[in-house]
């Protein structure tokens, strides 16, 4: 397993991380324990969840807290705040009120005294960013949070938040977690250039495009948009033309398209870890193989040509 710095911080995380959004939904406690232990055996130390993940809000954190018992010194865990967690008017958002309530609830569910990486799950138009960043600074100062991150932020939002924090002497976002894969490259227009400038780490989610980049779906398959709504926007001829060329590229190297997808993301220096979900331990091992292959400069150019063609 390879490791990279978590953005501009000193801590290092495995280049493949475990997405825990299925824990508490399709994965129970025993399944979660198997996933955690296999990940550690594979050298994976980075786990990603959120307060809202699970069949009910908080379910993923609750089960993960039990699965990580006695293992906190071996992992770097990220969780998130912002989503709607109840019926109250203040049970969502990035206000100081909700953040402070949210972190205490997450700590209880995770059964720990600290959160390694605490994300704001998305920008909140109704809360001044100064209020949000001051609340996060207080959490870092108290020791309840070690590093802070953004998620689903535009480049101007990242710049606004971090410039304010720098001016006030507060902790800045060390990473941003964003949707990024071979079929969704909007990040390359502005977020990645800003991240390079500011040395903010990028943590891609949905790296395999909901299964499209694993070969799960083929041209001509009858795919119901209501059953798999995420991939419906990619179901057109150009996608399958790209997939055909990627399969040929991968086959010549005795690899899979999924291997190419992970290695391509990791060819971007600002990417510190790629978050990939799993429902069983064997999928963890398969994901871990994505850390073994580094694309050459020529490979990167060839893949770029495929994606642009």
C-alpha positions in Angstrom: 0.0 0.0 0.0 1.2 3.5 -0.8 0.5 6.5 1.4 0.2 10.2 0.7 -0.1 13.3 3.0 -3.6 14.3 3.8 -3.4 17.6 1.8 -0.9 20.0 3.4 -1.1 18.2 6.8 1.6 16.0 8.2 -0.6 12.9 8.6 -0.4 10.2 5.9 -3.3 8.1 4.6 -3.5 5.1 2.3 -4.1 6.1 -1.3 -7.1 3.8 -1.2 -9.7 4.6 1.4 -12.8 2.8 2.6 -16.1 4.5 1.9 -18.5 3.5 4.7 -21.8 4.8 3.3 -23.1 1.2 3.0 -22.4 0.3 6.6 -25.6 0.6 8.5 -27.6 0.1 5.3 -26.6 -3.1 3.6 -23.6 -4.0 5.9 -24.2 -5.0 9.5 -21.8 -5.0 12.4 -20.2 -8.4 11.6 -19.7 -7.3 8.0 -18.3 -4.0 9.1 -15.8 -5.7 11.4 -14.7 -8.0 8.5 -14.2 -4.9 6.2 -12.2 -3.0 8.9 -9.9 -5.9 9.6 -9.3 -6.8 6.0 -8.6 -3.1 5.2 -6.0 -3.0 8.0 -4.5 -6.2 6.7 -4.2 -4.6 3.3 -2.5 -1.5 4.7 -5.6 0.7 4.3 -5.8 3.1 7.2 -8.3 5.7 5.9 -12.1 5.4 6.5 -14.8 7.8 5.4 -18.3 8.1 6.7 -20.9 10.8 7.6 -23.5 11.5 10.2 -26.2 11.0 7.6 -25.0 7.7 6.2 -27.0 4.5 6.9 -30.6 3.3 6.6 -31.3 5.8 9.4 -29.2 8.9 10.2 -26.3 7.9 12.4 -26.4 4.2 11.6 -23.1 4.1 9.8 -21.2 5.9 12.6 -22.8 3.7 15.3 -21.8 0.5 13.7 -18.4 1.8 12.7 -17.8 2.9 16.2 -18.2 -0.7 17.4 -16.1 -2.1 14.6 -13.2 0.2 15.3 -13.1 -0.5 19.1 -9.5 -0.8 20.2 -8.2 0.2 16.7 -8.3 4.0 16.8 -4.5 4.3 16.9 -4.3 2.5 13.5 -6.9 4.5 11.5 -7.6 8.0 10.2 -11.3 8.5 10.2 -13.3 11.2 8.4 -16.9 12.0 9.1 -19.2 14.9 8.0 -21.7 17.4 9.3 -24.3 19.5 7.4 -27.1 17.1 6.4 -30.6 17.0 7.8 -30.5 14.8 11.0 -33.9 15.5 12.4 -37.2 17.3 12.1 -36.1 20.4 14.0 -35.5 23.7 12.1 -31.8 23.7 13.3 -31.2 20.0 12.6 -29.2 20.7 9.5 -26.8 23.2 8.1 -23.3 24.6 8.9 -24.3 26.9 11.7 -22.3 26.9 15.0 -25.4 25.5 16.6 -25.7 22.5 14.3 -22.0 21.8 14.1 -21.6 21.8 17.9 -24.5 19.5 18.3 -23.4 17.4 15.4 -19.9 16.8 16.6 -21.1 15.7 20.0 -23.6 13.3 18.5 -20.9 11.8 16.1 -18.5 11.3 19.0 -21.1 9.4 21.0 -22.0 7.2 18.0 -18.3 6.6 17.1 -17.5 6.0 20.8 -14.3 8.1 20.6 -13.1 11.3 22.0 -11.9 12.8 18.8 -12.5 12.9 15.0 -9.5 12.9 12.8 -11.0 14.7 9.8 -14.3 16.6 10.1 -15.9 17.7 6.9 -18.5 20.3 6.1 -20.6 18.1 3.8 -21.6 21.0 1.5 -21.7 24.7 1.4 -24.5 26.4 3.4 -25.8 29.6 1.8 -27.7 30.5 4.9 -24.8 30.6 7.3 -21.9 33.1 7.1 -18.7 31.2 6.4 -17.0 33.1 9.3 -19.5 31.4 11.7 -18.7 28.0 10.2 -14.9 28.4 10.2 -14.9 29.8 13.8 -16.9 26.8 15.0 -14.5 24.4 13.4 -11.5 26.3 14.8 -13.0 25.9 18.3 -13.4 22.2 17.8 -9.7 21.9 16.7 -8.6 24.0 19.7 -10.6 21.7 22.0 -9.0 18.6 20.6 -12.3 17.1 19.5 -11.3 17.5 15.8 -7.7 17.2 14.4 -8.2 18.3 10.8 -11.0 19.9 8.9 -12.2 19.4 5.3 -14.8 20.5 2.8 -17.0 18.4 0.6 -18.9 19.4 -2.6 -17.4 22.9 -2.5 -16.8 25.1 -5.6 -13.3 26.6 -5.9 -14.5 30.1 -4.9 -16.1 28.6 -1.8 -12.8 26.9 -0.8 -10.8 30.0 -1.4 -13.3 32.2 0.6 -13.2 29.8 3.5 -9.4 29.2 3.6 -8.5 32.9 3.0 -10.7 33.9 5.9 -9.2 31.2 8.1 -5.7 32.3 7.2 -6.5 35.9 7.9 -7.9 35.1 11.3 -5.2 32.5 12.2 -7.7 29.7 12.2 -7.3 26.1 10.9 -7.9 25.8 7.2 -9.4 23.0 5.1 -6.7 20.5 4.3 -8.7 18.6 1.8 -11.9 18.7 -0.2 -13.9 15.6 -1.1 -15.6 15.8 -4.5 -17.2 13.7 -7.1 -14.4 12.9 -9.6 -13.9 10.1 -12.1 -13.2 9.4 -15.7 -16.8 10.3 -16.8 -17.2 13.3 -14.5 -14.3 15.7 -14.8 -15.8 19.1 -14.0 -13.3 19.4 -11.1 -10.5 19.9 -13.6 -11.8 23.4 -14.7 -11.3 25.2 -11.4 -11.2 23.1 -8.2 -8.1 21.1 -9.1 -6.2 24.2 -10.3 -7.0 26.0 -7.1 -6.1 22.9 -5.0 -2.7 22.8 -6.7 -2.2 26.5 -6.0 -3.3 26.2 -2.3 -1.9 22.7 -1.7 -5.3 21.3 -0.7 -5.8 17.6 -1.1 -8.4 16.1 -3.4 -10.4 13.1 -2.2 -12.5 11.7 -5.0 -15.7 9.8 -4.3 -17.7 7.6 -6.8 -14.3 6.7 -8.4 -15.9 3.9 -10.5 -18.9 5.9 -11.6 -21.4 3.8 -9.8 -20.1 0.6 -11.4 -19.9 1.8 -15.0 -16.1 1.7 -14.8 -16.0 -1.8 -13.5 -17.8 -3.3 -16.5 -20.9 -3.9 -14.5 -23.1 -2.4 -17.2 -22.7 -3.1 -20.9 -23.9 -1.4 -24.0 -27.5 -2.5 -24.7 -28.3 -3.5 -21.1 -31.8 -2.6 -20.0 -30.9 -0.3 -17.1 -33.7 1.3 -15.2 -33.0 4.9 -14.3 -35.2 4.6 -11.2 -33.2 1.6 -10.0 -29.7 3.1 -10.6 -30.5 6.9 -10.9 -26.8 7.9 -10.5 -25.6 6.4 -13.7 -28.6 7.4 -15.9 -26.8 10.7 -16.9 -23.9 8.7 -18.3 -26.0 6.2 -20.4 -25.2 7.4 -23.9 -23.2 6.2 -26.8 -20.1 8.3 -26.0 -19.8 6.7 -22.6 -19.7 3.2 -24.1 -17.3 4.3 -26.8 -14.9 5.5 -24.1 -15.4 2.2 -22.1 -14.6 0.1 -25.2 -11.4 2.0 -25.7 -10.5 1.8 -22.0 -11.1 -2.0 -22.0 -8.7 -2.3 -24.9 -6.1 -0.1 -23.1 -6.5 -2.2 -19.9 -6.4 -5.5 -21.7 -3.1 -4.7 -23.3 -1.7 -4.3 -19.8 -3.5 -7.3 -18.3 -5.5 -4.9 -16.1 -9.2 -4.1 -15.7 -11.0 -0.9 -16.5 -11.5 -0.5 -12.7 -7.7 -0.7 -12.2 -7.2 2.0 -14.9 -9.9 4.2 -13.2 -8.2 4.1 -9.8 -4.6 4.5 -11.2 -5.8 7.4 -13.4 -7.1 9.3 -10.4 -3.9 8.7 -8.4 -1.9 10.1 -11.3 -3.1 13.5 -10.2 -0.6 14.6 -7.4 -3.3 16.5 -5.5 -5.3 13.3 -5.0 -4.3 12.0 -1.6 -6.8 9.1 -1.3 -9.5 7.6 -3.4 -12.6 6.6 -1.5 -14.2 3.4 -2.7 -17.2 1.7 -1.1 -17.4 -2.0 -0.2 -20.0 -4.4 1.0 -17.6 -7.3 1.9 -14.0 -7.9 2.7 -13.1 -9.3 -0.7 -14.1 -6.0 -2.3 -11.6 -4.3 0.0 -8.8 -6.6 -1.3 -9.8 -5.9 -4.9 -9.8 -2.1 -4.2 -6.4 -2.4 -2.5 -4.9 -3.7 -5.7 -5.6 -0.2 -7.2 -2.7 1.1 -5.2 -0.2 -1.2 -6.8 -0.1 0.2 -10.3 1.3 3.6 -11.3 0.5 4.9 -14.7 3.5 6.1 -16.7 3.5 9.6 -18.3 2.8 8.0 -21.6 -0.1 6.0 -20.1 -1.6 9.2 -18.7 -1.4 10.8 -22.1 -3.0 7.8 -23.8 -5.9 7.7 -21.3 -6.4 11.5 -21.7 -6.7 11.0 -25.4 -9.3 8.3 -24.9 -11.3 10.5 -22.6 -11.1 13.5 -25.0 -11.6 11.5 -28.2 
